[in-house]
Amino acid sequence: MEETGGTPRLLVVDTRALPEVFERVLTAKRLLTTGEATSASEAARQAGISRTAFYKYRDMVFPYDVSAAAGDLMTVHFLLNDRPGVLSALLTAFAEAGANILTVNQNIPVGGAASVSVTARCDRLGVSSEGLLVKLSGVAGVKRILRINSE
């Protein structure tokens, strides 16, 4: 691999153009992450590769989420009433619409209101993104809503 200034050059390559070992390394890494395998040896065996191949490529092969790159992420900023259950109801509304919550950032409530930002993957929404925003703005306790990113 050619390096420039000590930084590796990265490429996005369709897995069909690569040797199968790279896909199997990703499988082994997923098995470790999900707990389906408890050791590198077990993960490599389940993925059908040698431990040597796993260790050789594990720090060089990473999955690329096409849906995130395609703009299927939505970040929304809220101002919520400081009452029990408001954030829970908001997150439930995201889930009911088919969104997968990735991050939730909440500040300490000031003056009876809390500032919250939510980023969600929206590639499997059962409604349009505008429909989701309408649904979220209707959650009891939501004082203000602002979509931070655009599609």
N, CA and C of each residue as an Amber inpcrd file, in Angstrom:
protein
   453
   0.8320000  -1.1690000   0.0000000   0.0000000   0.0000000   0.0000000
   0.8780000   1.2330000   0.0000000   0.5950000   2.1210000  -0.9060000
   1.3470000   3.3650000  -0.9890000   0.8440000   4.3150000   0.0880000
   1.7550000   4.9370000   0.7880000   1.3860000   5.9010000   1.8130000
   1.9380000   7.2600000   1.4490000   1.1760000   8.2960000   1.8030000
   1.6210000   9.6600000   1.5820000   1.6610000  10.3600000   2.9150000
   2.8110000  10.8010000   3.3150000   2.9410000  11.5110000   4.5800000
   2.5920000  10.6660000   5.7840000   2.7930000   9.3730000   5.7240000
   2.4940000   8.5070000   6.8570000   1.0270000   8.1150000   6.9630000
   0.1750000   8.6220000   6.0800000  -1.2450000   8.3050000   6.1050000
  -1.5590000   7.3090000   4.9980000  -2.2300000   6.2000000   5.3340000
  -2.5600000   5.2360000   4.2790000  -3.5790000   5.8100000   3.3000000
  -3.4370000   5.4400000   2.0470000  -4.4240000   5.8110000   1.0250000
  -5.5770000   4.8460000   1.1180000  -6.7890000   5.3500000   1.1470000
  -7.9670000   4.4990000   1.2540000  -8.7300000   4.5000000  -0.0570000
  -9.3250000   3.3580000  -0.3690000 -10.1230000   3.2010000  -1.5750000
 -11.4590000   2.5830000  -1.1950000 -12.4970000   2.9030000  -1.9290000
 -13.7650000   2.2020000  -1.8100000 -13.8460000   1.3050000  -3.0310000
 -13.9230000  -0.0080000  -2.7830000 -13.8910000  -0.9780000  -3.8680000
 -15.0480000  -1.9490000  -3.6950000 -15.7450000  -2.2470000  -4.7790000
 -16.8090000  -3.2490000  -4.7570000 -16.1860000  -4.5890000  -4.3750000
 -16.8040000  -5.2930000  -3.4330000 -16.2350000  -6.5550000  -2.9540000
 -16.1210000  -7.6080000  -4.0530000 -16.8670000  -7.4590000  -5.1220000
 -16.7660000  -8.4280000  -6.2240000 -15.4160000  -8.3670000  -6.9150000
 -14.6830000  -7.2650000  -6.7150000 -13.3770000  -7.1060000  -7.3550000
 -12.2380000  -7.5590000  -6.4430000 -12.5570000  -7.9960000  -5.2470000
 -11.5240000  -8.3440000  -4.2650000 -11.5050000  -9.8340000  -3.9690000
 -10.3840000 -10.3400000  -3.4880000 -10.3470000 -11.7320000  -3.0430000
 -11.3360000 -11.9300000  -1.8810000 -11.9060000 -13.0910000  -1.8110000
 -12.9280000 -13.4190000  -0.8180000 -12.4330000 -13.2690000   0.6210000
 -11.1320000 -13.3390000   0.8320000 -10.5880000 -13.2580000   2.1870000
 -10.9900000 -11.9570000   2.8770000 -11.0830000 -10.8570000   2.1290000
 -11.4280000  -9.5790000   2.7430000 -12.8530000  -9.5860000   3.2880000
 -13.7690000 -10.1600000   2.5300000 -15.1600000 -10.2870000   2.9880000
 -15.2220000 -11.1860000   4.2250000 -14.4070000 -12.2210000   4.2270000
 -14.4060000 -13.1380000   5.3840000 -13.8000000 -12.4880000   6.6260000
 -12.8340000 -11.6060000   6.4350000 -12.2750000 -10.8550000   7.5680000
 -13.3610000  -9.9780000   8.1640000 -14.1490000  -9.3340000   7.3180000
 -15.2680000  -8.5260000   7.8190000 -16.2710000  -9.3820000   8.5710000
 -16.5210000 -10.5750000   8.0720000 -17.4320000 -11.4970000   8.7620000
 -16.8750000 -11.8410000  10.1380000 -15.6070000 -12.1340000  10.2130000
 -14.9780000 -12.4690000  11.4980000 -15.0550000 -11.2890000  12.4640000
 -14.8100000 -10.0900000  11.9700000 -14.8950000  -8.9050000  12.8320000
 -16.3190000  -8.7150000  13.3540000 -17.3140000  -8.9500000  12.4840000
 -18.7080000  -8.8340000  12.9120000 -19.0410000  -9.8780000  13.9630000
 -18.5460000 -11.0940000  13.7880000 -18.7880000 -12.1600000  14.7660000
 -18.2290000 -11.7890000  16.1370000 -17.0700000 -11.1620000  16.1510000
 -16.4760000 -10.7110000  17.4140000 -17.2730000  -9.5690000  18.0280000
 -17.6780000  -8.6330000  17.1980000 -18.4160000  -7.4710000  17.6880000
 -19.7610000  -7.8580000  18.2710000 -20.4550000  -8.7800000  17.6200000
 -21.7870000  -9.1820000  18.0780000 -21.7350000 -10.2150000  19.1930000
 -20.5530000 -10.7480000  19.4760000 -20.4350000 -11.7510000  20.5330000
 -20.7390000 -13.1610000  20.0600000 -20.9580000 -13.3390000  18.7600000
 -21.2090000 -14.6800000  18.2220000 -19.9470000 -15.5320000  18.2720000
 -18.8120000 -14.8770000  18.3660000 -17.5250000 -15.5480000  18.5670000
 -16.8380000 -14.8430000  19.7280000 -16.1830000 -15.6280000  20.5780000
 -15.5690000 -15.0520000  21.7730000 -14.0720000 -14.8390000  21.6460000
 -13.4860000 -15.3230000  20.5530000 -12.0540000 -15.1290000  20.3500000
 -11.7830000 -14.9580000  18.8570000 -10.6100000 -14.4220000  18.5540000
 -10.2210000 -14.2550000  17.1570000 -10.1180000 -15.6060000  16.4630000
  -9.6290000 -16.6030000  17.1820000  -9.5070000 -17.9460000  16.5980000
 -10.8770000 -18.4970000  16.2140000 -11.8260000 -18.3380000  17.1130000
 -13.1770000 -18.8310000  16.8580000 -13.8270000 -18.0550000  15.7070000
 -13.6610000 -16.7460000  15.6880000 -14.2400000 -15.9260000  14.6240000
 -13.6390000 -16.2960000  13.2680000 -12.3260000 -16.4690000  13.2140000
 -11.6620000 -16.8390000  11.9640000 -12.1580000 -18.1990000  11.4810000
 -12.2690000 -19.1530000  12.4050000 -12.7450000 -20.4920000  12.0390000
 -14.1550000 -20.4170000  11.4790000 -15.0530000 -19.6760000  12.1670000
 -16.4340000 -19.5640000  11.7010000 -16.5220000 -18.8530000  10.3490000
 -15.6230000 -17.9110000  10.1100000 -15.6290000 -17.1640000   8.8460000
 -14.9360000 -17.9360000   7.7260000 -14.2540000 -19.0120000   8.0680000
 -13.6030000 -19.8300000   7.0500000 -12.2620000 -19.3060000   6.5950000
 -11.5400000 -18.6380000   7.5030000 -10.1980000 -18.1550000   7.1840000
  -9.2380000 -18.5640000   8.2840000  -7.9640000 -18.4390000   8.0150000
  -6.9580000 -18.7510000   9.0300000  -6.8320000 -17.5790000  10.0010000
  -6.3220000 -17.8780000  11.1890000  -6.0480000 -16.8030000  12.1510000
  -5.0320000 -15.8350000  11.5700000  -4.0740000 -16.3430000  10.8430000
  -3.0430000 -15.5140000  10.2390000  -3.6640000 -14.4950000   9.2880000
  -4.5920000 -14.9540000   8.4510000  -5.2520000 -14.0360000   7.5160000
  -6.0630000 -12.9880000   8.2770000  -6.7360000 -13.4240000   9.3380000
  -7.5190000 -12.4760000  10.1240000  -6.6140000 -11.3940000  10.7080000
  -5.5310000 -11.8190000  11.3610000  -4.6280000 -10.8480000  11.9800000
  -3.9170000  -9.9680000  10.9430000  -3.6420000 -10.5240000   9.7640000
  -2.9550000  -9.7690000   8.7340000  -3.8130000  -8.6050000   8.2200000
  -5.1370000  -8.8240000   8.0880000  -5.9980000  -7.8330000   7.4570000
  -6.9860000  -7.1300000   8.3860000  -7.0970000  -7.5350000   9.6310000
  -8.1500000  -7.0010000  10.4980000  -8.0870000  -5.4850000  10.6740000
  -6.9050000  -4.9020000  10.6600000  -6.7830000  -3.4560000  10.8330000
  -6.7330000  -2.7100000   9.5020000  -6.9870000  -3.4240000   8.4070000
  -6.9320000  -2.8040000   7.0850000  -8.2520000  -2.8960000   6.3230000
  -9.1940000  -3.7030000   6.8180000 -10.4480000  -3.9300000   6.1090000
 -11.5970000  -3.4500000   6.9850000 -12.4330000  -2.5610000   6.4160000
 -13.5460000  -1.9940000   7.1730000 -14.7970000  -1.9870000   6.3060000
 -15.9450000  -2.2080000   6.9070000 -17.1830000  -2.1350000   6.1180000
 -17.4970000  -0.6850000   5.7670000 -18.1690000  -0.5010000   4.6770000
 -18.5840000   0.8290000   4.2430000 -20.0990000   0.8120000   4.1340000
 -20.7600000   1.6870000   4.8590000 -22.2170000   1.7280000   4.8870000
 -22.7180000   2.6050000   3.7450000 -23.1920000   1.9670000   2.6880000
 -23.6480000   2.6920000   1.5110000 -24.8480000   3.5640000   1.8460000
 -25.7600000   3.0980000   2.7190000 -26.9530000   3.8890000   3.0430000
 -26.5700000   5.1880000   3.7360000 -25.5630000   5.1590000   4.5970000
 -25.1270000   6.3890000   5.2660000 -24.5080000   7.3460000   4.2560000
 -23.7560000   6.8120000   3.3140000 -23.1220000   7.6590000   2.3050000
 -24.1510000   8.2130000   1.3300000 -25.2500000   7.5070000   1.1650000
 -26.2770000   7.9410000   0.2190000 -27.1800000   9.0190000   0.8090000
 -26.9350000   9.4350000   2.0170000 -27.7330000  10.5020000   2.6010000
 -28.9450000  10.0130000   3.3600000 -28.9510000   8.7670000   3.8030000
 -30.0850000   8.2160000   4.5290000 -30.0220000   8.5090000   6.0240000
 -29.1770000   9.4400000   6.4200000 -29.1020000   9.8430000   7.8230000
 -29.8390000  11.1570000   8.0070000 -30.5160000  11.2580000   9.1360000
 -31.2390000  12.4790000   9.4630000 -30.8300000  12.8970000  10.8660000
 -30.4520000  14.1670000  11.0110000 -30.1560000  14.7210000  12.3270000
 -31.1720000  15.8070000  12.6120000 -31.8160000  15.6920000  13.7800000
 -32.8680000  16.6270000  14.1580000 -32.5600000  17.1580000  15.5460000
 -32.7210000  18.4530000  15.7120000 -32.5160000  19.1020000  17.0070000
 -33.8830000  19.4380000  17.5970000 -34.0460000  19.1460000  18.8800000
 -35.3200000  19.3720000  19.5700000 -35.1020000  20.2270000  20.8040000
 -36.1340000  20.9420000  21.1830000 -36.2230000  21.5610000  22.4920000
 -37.4120000  20.8860000  23.1540000 -37.1420000  20.1650000  24.2410000
 -38.1620000  19.3470000  24.9050000 -38.4920000  19.8940000  26.2810000
 -39.7730000  19.7690000  26.6650000 -40.1600000  20.0920000  28.0340000
 -39.4570000  19.1350000  28.9770000 -39.0340000  19.6460000  30.1150000
 -38.3550000  18.8350000  31.1260000 -39.4020000  18.1000000  31.9620000
 -39.9470000  17.0340000  31.3630000 -40.9390000  16.1880000  32.0320000
 -40.5900000  14.7290000  31.7720000 -40.8760000  13.8590000  32.7370000
 -40.6070000  12.4330000  32.5310000 -41.3650000  11.8790000  31.3270000
 -40.6660000  11.0960000  30.5200000 -41.2890000  10.3870000  29.4060000
 -41.2700000  11.1080000  28.0720000 -40.8950000  12.3840000  28.0390000
 -40.9090000  13.1140000  26.7670000 -39.8730000  12.5470000  25.8060000
 -38.6360000  12.3930000  26.2620000 -37.5920000  11.8420000  25.3930000
 -37.9320000  10.4170000  24.9790000 -38.4590000   9.6370000  25.9020000
 -38.8460000   8.2610000  25.5890000 -39.9160000   8.2310000  24.5040000
 -40.9090000   9.1030000  24.5890000 -41.9710000   9.1610000  23.5850000
 -41.4020000   9.5800000  22.2310000 -40.4510000  10.4920000  22.2420000
 -39.8210000  10.9460000  21.0100000 -39.0680000   9.8090000  20.3280000
 -38.2810000   9.0800000  21.1060000 -37.5120000   7.9610000  20.5520000
 -38.4440000   6.8550000  20.0600000 -39.5500000   6.6480000  20.7580000
 -40.5440000   5.6700000  20.3230000 -41.1400000   6.0710000  18.9770000
 -41.3950000   7.3580000  18.7850000 -41.9340000   7.8380000  17.5130000
 -40.9540000   7.5690000  16.3720000 -39.6690000   7.7660000  16.6190000
 -38.6580000   7.4320000  15.6130000 -38.7430000   5.9480000  15.2640000
 -38.7650000   5.1080000  16.2910000 -38.7730000   3.6560000  16.0780000
 -40.0330000   3.2010000  15.3520000 -41.1720000   3.7400000  15.7250000
 -42.4270000   3.3530000  15.0810000 -42.4470000   3.7160000  13.6020000
 -41.7160000   4.7510000  13.2270000 -41.6430000   5.1590000  11.8200000
 -40.6430000   4.3180000  11.0320000 -39.8590000   3.4880000  11.7210000
 -38.8770000   2.6410000  11.0530000 -37.4720000   3.1990000  11.0500000
 -37.2320000   4.2840000  11.7960000 -35.8970000   4.8750000  11.8590000
 -35.0530000   4.1240000  12.8760000 -33.7630000   4.0240000  12.6030000
 -32.8170000   3.3860000  13.5130000 -31.9750000   4.4820000  14.1610000
 -32.1530000   4.6880000  15.4650000 -31.4500000   5.7510000  16.1760000
 -29.9700000   5.3890000  16.2790000 -29.1070000   6.3270000  15.8730000
 -27.6620000   6.1280000  15.9480000 -27.0520000   6.8740000  17.1280000
 -27.4670000   8.1350000  17.3330000 -26.9460000   8.9070000  18.4610000
 -28.0550000   9.7480000  19.0720000 -27.9190000   9.9740000  20.3780000
 -28.7860000  10.9030000  21.0980000 -27.8690000  11.7490000  21.9680000
 -27.9430000  13.0540000  21.7970000 -27.1500000  13.9850000  22.6070000
 -28.1090000  14.9060000  23.3310000 -28.0460000  14.8830000  24.6620000
 -28.9580000  15.6940000  25.4570000 -28.1720000  16.5650000  26.4100000
 -28.5810000  17.8260000  26.4960000 -27.9880000  18.7530000  27.4530000
 -28.8290000  18.7820000  28.7230000 -28.2490000  19.2560000  29.8050000
 -28.9600000  19.3980000  31.0650000 -30.0770000  20.4150000  30.8730000
 -31.2840000  20.1150000  31.3520000 -32.3970000  21.0520000  31.2000000
 -32.1080000  22.3930000  31.8800000 -32.4980000  23.4660000  31.1980000
 -32.3610000  24.8200000  31.7190000 -33.7010000  25.5160000  31.4990000
 -34.2340000  26.0890000  32.5450000 -35.4970000  26.8090000  32.4150000
 -36.6550000  25.9280000  32.0130000 -36.6370000  24.6800000  32.4230000
 -37.7480000  23.7750000  32.1300000 -37.7100000  23.1320000  30.7600000
 -36.5880000  23.2910000  30.0370000 -36.4920000  22.7010000  28.6980000
 -35.1030000  22.1040000  28.4860000 -35.0640000  21.0020000  27.7400000
 -33.8030000  20.3290000  27.4330000 -33.5590000  20.3540000  25.9320000
 -32.3240000  20.6070000  25.5580000 -31.9020000  20.5910000  24.1670000
 -31.4160000  19.1770000  23.8340000 -31.9740000  18.5930000  22.7710000
 -31.6500000  17.2140000  22.3920000 -31.4220000  17.1570000  20.8880000
 -30.3700000  16.4610000  20.4720000 -30.1320000  16.1870000  19.0450000
 -30.1570000  14.6840000  18.8430000 -30.8380000  14.2450000  17.7930000
 -30.9640000  12.8220000  17.4780000 -30.5340000  12.6120000  16.0340000
 -29.6550000  11.6400000  15.8180000 -29.2950000  11.2320000  14.4600000
 -29.8190000   9.8220000  14.2570000 -30.5050000   9.6240000  13.1350000
 -31.1110000   8.3200000  12.8580000 -30.8660000   7.9220000  11.4160000
 -30.7810000   6.6260000  11.2030000 -30.7140000   6.0830000   9.8440000
 -32.1580000   5.9320000   9.3820000 -32.4560000   6.4750000   8.2110000
 -33.8430000   6.5470000   7.7510000 -34.0810000   5.7980000   6.4510000
 -33.2640000   4.8030000   6.1400000 -33.4140000   4.0850000   4.8820000
 -34.5920000   3.1230000   4.8810000 -35.2230000   2.8950000   6.0310000
 -36.3580000   1.9620000   6.1020000 -37.6020000   2.6210000   6.6900000
 -37.7220000   3.9070000   6.4640000 -38.8770000   4.6240000   6.9900000
 -40.1610000   4.1340000   6.3420000 -41.2170000   4.0480000   7.1500000
 -42.5350000   3.7070000   6.6350000 -43.2910000   4.9440000   6.1680000
 -42.7160000   6.1240000   6.3960000 -43.2980000   7.3960000   5.9790000
 -42.1990000   8.2190000   5.3210000 -42.5810000   9.3230000   4.6940000
 -41.5720000  10.2170000   4.1270000 -40.8320000  10.9000000   5.2700000
 -39.6690000  11.4690000   4.9740000 -38.9290000  12.1680000   6.0240000
 -39.7340000  13.3670000   6.5260000 -40.4820000  14.0140000   5.6340000
 -41.3390000  15.1240000   6.0600000 -42.4450000  14.6070000   6.9770000
 -42.9890000  13.4400000   6.6380000 -44.0180000  12.8210000   7.4800000
 -43.4820000  12.4840000   8.8580000 -42.2390000  12.0330000   8.9060000
 -41.6130000  11.7400000  10.1950000 -41.4840000  13.0180000  11.0220000
 -41.0530000  14.1040000  10.3900000 -40.9090000  15.3650000  11.1170000
 -42.2480000  15.8460000  11.6670000 -43.3060000  15.6770000  10.9040000
 -44.6430000  16.0520000  11.3810000 -45.0200000  15.2000000  12.5870000
 -44.7500000  13.9010000  12.4860000 -45.0570000  12.9940000  13.5960000
 -44.2520000  13.3720000  14.8430000 -42.9850000  13.6830000  14.6650000
 -42.1300000  14.0440000  15.7970000 -42.5730000  15.3600000  16.4390000
 -42.9900000  16.3090000  15.6160000 -43.4250000  17.5940000  16.1710000
 -44.7290000  17.4520000  16.9480000 -45.4730000  16.3730000  16.6980000
 -46.7230000  16.1330000  17.4130000 -46.5640000  15.4020000  18.7340000
 -45.3460000  14.9890000  19.0590000 -45.1100000  14.2930000  20.3340000
 -45.2940000  15.2900000  21.4800000 -46.0870000  14.8910000  22.4820000
 -46.3410000  15.7570000  23.6340000 -45.0260000  16.1100000  24.3160000
 -44.7970000  17.4020000  24.5300000 -43.5810000  17.8600000  25.1910000
 -42.5280000  18.3920000  24.2460000 -42.7330000  18.2590000  22.9370000
 -41.7950000  18.8150000  21.9610000 -42.1590000  20.2790000  21.7630000
 -41.2480000  21.1690000  22.1620000 -41.4980000  22.6090000  22.0450000
 -41.0440000  23.1640000  20.7030000 -39.9320000  22.6340000  20.2000000
 -39.3750000  23.1320000  18.9460000 -38.6310000  21.9970000  18.2660000
 -38.6300000  22.0080000  16.9360000 -37.9480000  20.9700000  16.1580000
 -37.2550000  21.6400000  14.9780000 -36.0360000  21.1860000  14.6990000
 -35.2640000  21.7500000  13.5940000 -34.4310000  20.6330000  12.9720000
 -34.6420000  20.3910000  11.6840000 -33.8280000  19.4030000  10.9820000
 -32.4960000  20.0520000  10.6510000 -31.4170000  19.4120000  11.0700000
 -30.0860000  20.0000000  10.9040000 -29.4980000  19.6890000   9.5370000
 -29.6510000  18.4720000   9.0440000 -29.0770000  18.1270000   7.7440000
 -30.1810000  18.0170000   6.7040000 -29.7960000  18.0870000   5.4480000
 -30.7780000  17.9440000   4.3550000 -30.4840000  16.6700000   3.6010000
 -31.4720000  16.2040000   2.8640000 -31.2860000  14.9650000   2.0950000
 -30.5020000  15.1960000   0.8570000
